[in-house]
């Protein structure tokens, strides 16, 4: 749903929300206690009636993959016949994507505008009475927890917004804490080493609550082990306890397969048939195993979970913007792919996919990125396999300019074309690319979301 289709009441509620500090847009010196009131989210929830305690939770933190893992868990739980709250950020097209209730009847379940407006109206006097310095994400988190409590979800999958230790979502005591792949990102908030980042992400590990952790570099493992021992939390490191491999489905080229033949006895999946995931890329195999580990950990608390539900949920999962093909190549034009890679590590995963999973004659790279990211690191990974580069921006104050991207590219020995608007940039590529070429749009969820919001209109203009 694009902005122009929103009701006035919903637009006003969004305006109220955006009137608070937004840590997704406003840089701070560091992500640390001196910049945040770490007690405020719990105090705010208390005044609201503690909605975060009304449902069990899977809590997910990480640098890469936390959205995919969250979606995989949520869709498996939905396939179990449960009403599943799903809180993620940021959104691609519709703000309401962030707060969803998945049910067997509704695989999307965006929060209704009326519900969002009603909860915001309820929060306004609470904020005015005692929380004048509350942050944007703290209010949004409160809205999500209130919505899930009012709608009586059976369970919720909660994705951390930023970091973990000081994140507004960290008021929950989950059934399991999940930490996905860690890499250097948001260093201005979280620290410049993997140990520092692991300390912040590991802040979601609660005393006595089991944790499932994706494969990590040793520096991150050491810090997470230290946290686990201190809090007496049993930690399952996937790389130590789960033997797995996988590849891409020969029958469905946009799905991944996990070889389950060597899964541990604690796994929910015991049948020998590979586990199929409706997400593309070798990194999704790792995400699938992490999600399976989390679901297997809570199987006793969630008796509705079954192998059948896991298989069905993983096969049905939807998580747009991640190696998502908007169109296949045909006689009318080239293939168009979007991916939300936004740092060198995710760019490397995109590189692996582009060089192993797709067939094309020339690669057209359409890239835009926020200025506070390691953009040069992404370009070093992607430009060597690029035949034509187009640099663009998104409608966002943090975006680096296309001209700056061209200059950065030239310093690396490559060239490119600057085009301000994302739809104009993609149209430029489509009009010049051959039918057997591939156009890849990447660099930021902001850029991908901007294109998805304009894609239908763009198709009608260029007739592809």
C-alpha positions in Angstrom: 0.0 0.0 0.0 1.6 3.2 -1.1 1.5 6.4 0.9 -1.2 8.0 -1.2 -3.6 5.2 -0.3 -3.4 5.7 3.4 -6.2 7.1 5.4 -5.8 10.5 6.9 -6.0 9.1 10.5 -3.3 6.6 9.7 -1.1 9.2 8.2 -1.6 11.4 11.3 -0.7 8.5 13.5 2.5 7.9 11.5 3.3 11.6 11.7 3.0 11.4 15.5 5.3 8.3 15.6 7.9 10.0 13.4 7.9 13.0 15.7 10.1 11.1 18.1 13.8 10.4 17.7 14.3 7.7 15.1 17.5 5.7 15.6 17.1 4.3 12.0 17.7 7.8 10.7 19.4 9.9 13.4 23.1 9.1 14.0 24.3 8.9 17.6 27.9 8.9 18.8 27.5 5.4 20.1 24.8 2.8 20.9 25.4 2.9 24.7 23.6 3.4 27.9 24.6 7.1 28.2 22.6 7.7 25.0 19.5 5.7 26.1 17.5 5.2 29.2 17.7 1.4 29.4 14.9 1.3 32.0 12.4 3.2 30.0 11.0 0.5 27.8 10.1 -1.8 30.7 8.6 1.1 32.7 6.6 2.1 29.6 5.3 -1.4 29.2 4.4 -1.5 32.9 2.1 1.6 32.5 0.5 -0.1 29.5 -0.3 -3.3 31.5 2.8 -5.3 30.5 1.5 -6.5 27.1 4.9 -8.1 26.4 4.1 -10.8 29.0 0.8 -11.9 27.4 2.3 -14.3 24.8 5.4 -16.5 24.4 8.2 -15.1 22.3 11.0 -16.2 20.0 13.6 -13.3 20.1 15.9 -12.9 17.2 19.1 -10.7 16.9 21.9 -10.6 14.5 23.6 -8.6 11.7 22.5 -10.7 8.7 19.7 -13.2 8.4 17.6 -12.2 11.4 14.6 -11.2 9.2 14.8 -14.5 7.2 15.1 -16.5 10.4 12.2 -14.7 11.9 10.0 -15.3 8.8 11.0 -19.0 8.7 10.0 -19.4 12.3 6.8 -17.5 11.9 5.6 -19.4 8.8 6.4 -22.8 10.4 4.3 -21.7 13.5 1.6 -20.5 11.2 1.5 -23.8 9.4 1.0 -25.4 12.8 -2.4 -23.7 13.0 -1.3 -20.9 15.3 -1.9 -17.2 15.3 1.6 -15.8 15.1 2.8 -12.2 15.8 5.7 -11.1 13.7 7.6 -7.9 14.4 10.3 -6.9 12.0 12.1 -3.8 10.7 12.5 -1.9 8.5 9.7 -2.3 5.9 10.0 -2.5 2.2 6.8 -0.9 0.8 4.1 -0.7 3.4 4.8 0.5 7.0 2.3 -2.0 8.3 4.7 -4.8 7.2 6.5 -4.3 10.5 3.7 -5.5 12.6 1.9 -8.6 11.4 -0.3 -11.5 12.7 0.1 -14.5 10.5 -2.8 -17.0 10.6 -3.7 -20.1 8.6 -6.1 -18.0 6.7 -3.9 -14.9 6.2 -0.2 -15.3 5.3 0.4 -11.6 5.5 -1.7 -10.2 8.3 -0.5 -6.5 8.3 -1.7 -4.5 11.2 -5.0 -2.8 10.2 -4.8 0.9 10.0 -7.7 1.3 12.5 -5.8 -0.9 15.0 -2.6 1.1 14.6 -4.5 4.4 15.0 -6.4 3.2 18.1 -3.2 2.0 19.9 -1.4 5.3 19.1 -4.3 7.2 20.5 -4.1 5.1 23.7 -0.4 5.7 24.0 -0.5 9.5 23.6 -1.7 10.4 27.1 0.8 7.8 28.6 3.6 9.4 26.7 2.5 13.0 27.6 2.2 12.1 31.3 5.6 10.6 31.9 7.7 9.7 28.9 8.6 12.9 27.0 11.9 11.6 25.8 10.7 8.2 24.6 12.2 7.1 21.2 10.5 6.3 18.0 11.4 2.6 18.1 10.3 2.3 21.7 6.8 3.6 20.7 6.7 1.3 17.7 7.7 -1.7 19.8 4.9 -0.8 22.3 2.4 -0.7 19.4 3.4 -4.1 18.2 3.2 -5.7 21.7 -0.1 -4.0 22.4 -1.5 -5.3 19.1 -0.3 -8.9 19.7 -1.8 -8.9 23.2 -5.1 -7.4 22.1 -5.4 -9.9 19.3 -4.4 -12.8 21.6 -1.7 -14.3 19.4 -0.5 -17.8 20.4 3.1 -16.8 20.0 5.2 -14.0 18.6 8.5 -13.8 16.7 10.2 -10.6 17.7 13.2 -9.2 15.6 15.6 -6.9 17.4 15.7 -3.4 15.9 19.3 -2.5 16.5 21.9 -4.3 18.6 20.1 -6.2 21.4 21.3 -5.3 24.8 19.7 -1.8 24.8 17.0 -2.5 22.2 13.4 -1.7 23.1 12.4 -5.3 22.3 14.7 -6.6 25.0 11.9 -6.4 27.7 10.8 -9.9 26.7 11.8 -13.1 28.4 11.6 -15.5 25.4 11.3 -19.2 25.0 14.5 -19.1 23.1 17.0 -16.4 22.1 18.4 -16.6 18.6 21.5 -14.9 17.2 22.1 -15.0 13.5 25.3 -14.3 11.6 27.3 -11.4 13.0 29.5 -9.0 11.0 30.7 -5.5 11.2 27.7 -3.2 10.7 26.3 -0.2 12.6 29.8 0.2 14.1 29.0 3.8 15.2 26.5 2.2 17.6 27.7 -1.3 18.3 31.5 -1.1 18.3 34.4 -1.8 15.9 35.1 -5.4 16.6 33.1 -8.6 16.4 33.6 -9.1 20.1 31.9 -5.8 20.9 29.1 -6.5 18.4 28.6 -10.0 20.0 28.4 -8.3 23.4 25.6 -6.1 22.2 23.7 -8.8 20.3 24.2 -11.3 23.1 22.4 -8.9 25.4 19.2 -10.6 24.4 20.4 -13.8 26.1 18.4 -14.1 29.4 19.3 -16.0 32.5 18.4 -19.7 32.1 16.8 -19.2 28.7 18.3 -21.4 25.9 19.9 -19.7 22.9 20.6 -20.8 19.4 23.5 -19.2 17.6 24.4 -19.2 13.9 28.0 -20.0 12.8 30.3 -17.2 13.9 33.9 -16.2 13.8 35.8 -17.3 16.9 35.9 -13.8 18.4 32.2 -13.7 18.5 31.8 -17.2 19.8 34.1 -16.5 22.7 32.1 -13.5 23.8 28.8 -15.3 23.4 30.1 -18.3 25.4 31.2 -15.9 28.1 27.7 -14.4 28.2 26.0 -17.8 28.3 28.2 -19.1 31.2 27.6 -15.9 33.1 23.8 -16.2 32.7 23.6 -20.0 33.0 22.0 -20.1 29.6 22.4 -23.2 27.5 23.7 -22.2 24.1 23.5 -24.3 21.0 26.1 -23.2 18.5 24.8 -24.5 15.2 28.3 -25.1 13.8 29.1 -27.4 16.7 25.9 -29.3 17.2 24.2 -29.4 13.8 25.8 -31.1 10.8 24.2 -29.9 7.6 24.7 -29.1 3.9 22.4 -28.1 1.1 22.0 -26.6 -2.3 19.4 -25.3 -4.7 16.3 -27.2 -5.7 16.5 -28.8 -9.2 12.7 -28.7 -9.5 12.2 -25.1 -8.2 15.1 -22.9 -9.1 14.0 -20.2 -6.6 14.1 -22.6 -3.6 16.9 -23.9 -1.5 17.3 -27.5 -0.1 18.7 -28.5 3.3 20.2 -32.0 3.6 18.7 -33.4 6.8 20.4 -36.7 6.8 22.8 -35.7 9.6 20.5 -33.7 11.7 20.8 -34.3 15.5 18.2 -36.3 17.3 16.9 -33.1 18.9 15.7 -31.9 15.5 12.0 -31.5 14.6 12.8 -32.9 11.2 13.7 -36.6 11.1 12.4 -37.8 7.7 15.2 -38.2 5.1 13.7 -36.0 2.4 15.5 -32.7 2.1 14.0 -29.6 3.7 12.8 -27.2 1.1 13.0 -23.4 1.7 11.2 -20.9 -0.5 14.2 -18.6 -0.3 17.2 -18.5 -2.6 20.9 -18.6 -1.8 23.3 -20.7 0.1 23.2 -18.4 3.1 19.5 -19.2 3.4 20.5 -22.8 4.1 22.3 -21.6 7.2 19.3 -19.4 8.1 17.0 -22.4 7.7 19.1 -24.5 10.0 19.2 -21.7 12.6 15.4 -21.4 12.4 15.0 -25.2 12.7 17.3 -25.2 15.7 15.1 -22.5 17.4 11.9 -24.3 16.6 13.3 -27.6 17.8 14.4 -26.0 21.1 10.8 -24.9 21.9 9.0 -28.0 20.7 7.9 -29.0 24.2 6.4 -25.6 25.0 4.7 -25.5 21.6 3.1 -28.9 21.2 1.3 -27.9 17.9 4.7 -27.8 16.2 5.4 -30.8 14.0 7.7 -31.8 11.2 4.9 -31.5 8.7 4.3 -27.9 9.8 8.0 -27.0 9.6 8.3 -28.5 6.1 5.1 -26.7 5.0 6.0 -23.4 6.6 9.6 -23.3 5.2 8.2 -24.1 1.7 5.6 -21.3 1.9 7.7 -18.6 3.6 7.7 -15.2 2.0 10.5 -12.7 2.6 10.6 -10.1 -0.2 13.7 -8.2 -1.2 16.2 -11.0 -0.7 17.4 -12.4 -4.0 13.9 -11.7 -5.3 13.3 -12.0 -9.0 10.9 -9.4 -10.2 10.9 -10.7 -13.7 12.5 -13.6 -15.6 14.3 -12.9 -18.9 12.3 -13.4 -22.0 12.0 -12.1 -25.6 10.7 -8.8 -24.3 13.5 -8.0 -21.9 16.1 -8.9 -19.3 15.7 -10.5 -15.9 15.4 -8.1 -13.0 16.6 -9.1 -9.5 16.5 -7.2 -6.2 18.5 -7.9 -3.1 18.8 -5.8 0.2 22.6 -6.4 0.6 23.8 -3.4 2.6 27.3 -4.2 3.8 30.4 -6.0 2.5 29.4 -9.3 4.1 25.9 -9.3 2.5 27.4 -8.1 -0.8 29.7 -11.2 -0.7 26.6 -13.4 -0.3 25.1 -11.6 -3.2 28.3 -12.1 -5.2 28.2 -15.8 -4.5 24.6 -16.0 -5.7 25.2 -14.0 -8.8 28.2 -16.1 -9.8 26.7 -19.5 -9.0 22.9 -19.4 -9.2 22.1 -17.2 -12.2 22.9 -17.5 -15.9 23.3 -14.3 -17.9 25.5 -12.7 -20.5 26.1 -9.3 -18.9 25.4 -8.1 -15.4 23.9 -4.6 -14.9 24.3 -3.3 -11.4 21.9 -0.6 -10.1 23.1 0.4 -6.7 22.2 3.0 -4.1 23.2 3.1 -0.5 23.1 5.2 2.7 26.2 7.3 3.3 26.9 5.8 6.7 27.5 2.3 5.3 30.7 0.7 4.0 29.8 1.5 0.5 33.3 1.2 -0.8 33.5 -2.3 0.7 30.4 -3.3 -1.2 31.7 -1.9 -4.5 34.9 -3.8 -4.1 33.0 -7.0 -4.0 30.4 -6.3 -6.7 32.1 -4.2 -9.3 34.6 -6.8 -10.6 31.7 -8.9 -11.9 29.7 -6.0 -13.2 29.5 -5.1 -16.9 27.5 -1.9 -16.6 27.0 0.1 -13.4 24.2 2.6 -12.7 24.3 4.5 -9.4 21.1 5.9 -7.9 19.6 7.1 -4.7 16.4 6.6 -2.7 14.0 9.2 -1.3 15.8 9.3 2.0 18.0 11.9 3.7 20.8 9.3 4.4 21.4 8.3 0.8 24.8 8.9 -0.7 24.5 10.8 -4.0 24.8 9.0 -7.4 27.7 11.4 -8.3 29.6 10.4 -5.1 29.1 6.8 -6.0 30.5 7.3 -9.5 33.5 9.1 -8.0 34.0 6.2 -5.5 33.7 3.7 -8.3 36.3 5.6 -10.5 38.8 5.5 -7.6 38.4 1.7 -7.7 39.1 1.6 -11.4 35.5 1.3 -12.6 33.0 3.7 -14.1 29.3 4.2 -13.9 26.3 6.3 -14.8 24.6 8.5 -12.2 20.8 8.6 -12.3 18.9 10.1 -9.4 15.6 8.3 -9.4 15.5 4.5 -8.9 12.7 3.9 -11.4 14.5 6.0 -14.0 17.7 4.1 -13.3 16.1 0.7 -13.7 14.2 1.8 -16.8 17.5 3.1 -18.3 19.1 -0.4 -17.7 16.1 -2.3 -19.1 16.0 -0.2 -22.2 19.7 -0.9 -22.9 20.1 -4.4 -21.7 19.8 -7.5 -23.9 17.2 -10.2 -23.3 19.8 -12.5 -21.8 21.3 -9.9 -19.4 20.6 -9.7 -15.7 19.8 -6.4 -13.9 20.6 -6.5 -10.2 19.2 -3.7 -7.9 20.9 -3.6 -4.5 22.8 -1.6 -1.9 20.0 -0.9 0.7 16.6 -2.0 1.8 15.6 1.6 1.2 16.5 1.4 -2.5 14.9 -2.0 -3.0 11.7 -0.9 -1.2 11.6 2.3 -3.3 11.7 0.2 -6.5 9.1 -2.3 -5.3 6.8 0.6 -4.5 7.2 1.8 -8.1 7.6 -1.5 -9.9 4.0 -1.9 -11.1 3.9 1.6 -12.5 7.4 1.2 -14.1 6.3 -2.0 -15.8 3.3 -0.3 -17.4 5.6 2.5 -18.7 8.3 0.4 -20.2 6.1 -2.6 -21.2 8.1 -5.5 -19.9 
